[in-house]
Amino acid sequence: MAHDPRVREVSGWIFEDHLARVVEYIAMLVRYEWSDLDDGALEAGIASTNADLPRGTWFEYPVVGTPDLDLRIARDHDGGTLSMIISGEFDTVLAARFETLLDLH
């Protein structure tokens, strides 16, 4: 599969306790209305993940907004943190916002 240069990716980690706040903010930035159903899906999907395993095994969740995003999240079992990858076709301004969000949480 060829690499699509339009697709950007931002990655980092967040404290597990900050997950709801972080994903709600990500959703707001792309005009997606986050709900309790989304929270439930994340909690159930992330439970058995392991950040030490390949990215293809991490929990993946679509955020259908402007632009569409894919969140890939896995639990770091040693430290109460989650690794997160945000991917999609977004500009450098939105990429910087995502990077800042991950750096702060």
C-alpha positions as CSV (number, residue, x, y, z in Angstrom):
1,M,0.0,0.0,0.0
2,A,1.5,3.4,-1.0
3,H,1.8,6.1,1.5
4,D,-0.7,9.0,1.0
5,P,1.2,12.2,1.6
6,R,-2.1,14.1,2.5
7,V,-2.7,11.9,5.5
8,R,-1.1,13.3,8.7
9,E,-0.5,11.6,11.9
10,V,0.0,13.0,15.4
11,S,1.0,10.7,18.3
12,G,1.6,11.0,22.0
13,W,0.3,9.9,25.3
14,I,-2.2,11.0,27.8
15,F,-3.1,10.1,31.4
16,E,-5.9,7.6,31.4
17,D,-8.0,9.8,33.7
18,H,-7.9,12.5,31.0
19,L,-9.3,10.3,28.1
20,A,-12.8,11.7,28.1
21,R,-11.7,15.3,28.2
22,V,-9.1,14.8,25.4
23,V,-11.4,13.0,23.0
24,E,-14.2,15.5,23.6
25,Y,-11.8,18.3,22.7
26,I,-10.6,16.4,19.6
27,A,-14.2,15.9,18.5
28,M,-15.0,19.6,19.1
29,L,-12.1,20.6,16.9
30,V,-13.5,18.7,13.9
31,R,-17.2,19.5,14.7
32,Y,-18.2,16.0,15.8
33,E,-20.8,15.7,18.5
34,W,-19.3,13.4,21.1
35,S,-21.8,11.4,23.2
36,D,-21.9,8.9,26.1
37,L,-22.1,6.1,23.5
38,D,-18.7,7.2,22.2
39,D,-17.3,7.2,25.8
40,G,-18.7,3.7,26.3
41,A,-17.2,2.4,23.1
42,L,-13.8,3.8,24.0
43,E,-13.8,2.3,27.5
44,A,-14.8,-1.1,26.3
45,G,-12.4,-1.1,23.3
46,I,-9.3,0.1,25.2
47,A,-9.7,-2.2,28.1
48,S,-7.7,-5.1,26.6
49,T,-5.2,-3.2,24.6
50,N,-1.4,-3.0,25.1
51,A,0.7,-0.2,23.8
52,D,3.7,-2.5,23.7
53,L,2.0,-4.5,20.9
54,P,2.1,-3.4,17.2
55,R,-0.1,-0.5,16.3
56,G,-2.4,-2.7,14.2
57,T,-3.6,-4.3,17.5
58,W,-4.6,-1.0,19.2
59,F,-8.2,0.0,19.5
60,E,-9.2,2.1,16.5
61,Y,-12.2,4.5,16.6
62,P,-13.5,6.8,13.8
63,V,-14.4,10.4,14.5
64,V,-16.6,11.5,11.6
65,G,-16.1,15.2,11.4
66,T,-14.5,17.9,9.3
67,P,-12.1,16.4,8.6
68,D,-12.6,12.7,9.4
69,L,-10.2,11.3,11.9
70,D,-9.1,7.9,13.2
71,L,-8.1,7.6,16.8
72,R,-5.8,4.6,17.6
73,I,-5.4,4.1,21.4
74,A,-3.7,1.5,23.6
75,R,-3.1,1.2,27.3
76,D,0.3,1.3,28.9
77,H,-0.2,-1.2,31.7
78,D,2.8,0.1,33.7
79,G,1.9,3.7,34.2
80,G,-1.8,4.7,34.0
81,T,-1.2,6.3,30.6
82,L,-2.6,5.7,27.1
83,S,-0.8,6.0,23.9
84,M,-2.8,7.8,21.2
85,I,-2.4,8.3,17.4
86,I,-4.6,10.7,15.6
87,S,-4.6,10.3,11.9
88,G,-6.5,11.9,9.0
89,E,-6.3,14.6,6.4
90,F,-5.7,17.7,8.4
91,D,-3.7,20.8,8.1
92,T,-0.7,22.0,10.1
93,V,-2.8,24.2,12.3
94,L,-5.0,21.3,13.4
95,A,-2.0,19.1,13.8
96,A,-0.4,21.7,16.1
97,R,-3.6,21.8,18.2
98,F,-3.6,18.0,18.5
99,E,0.1,18.0,19.4
100,T,-0.5,20.6,22.1
101,L,-3.5,18.7,23.5
102,L,-1.5,15.5,23.8
103,D,1.5,17.4,25.4
104,L,-0.8,18.9,28.0
105,H,-2.7,15.8,29.1
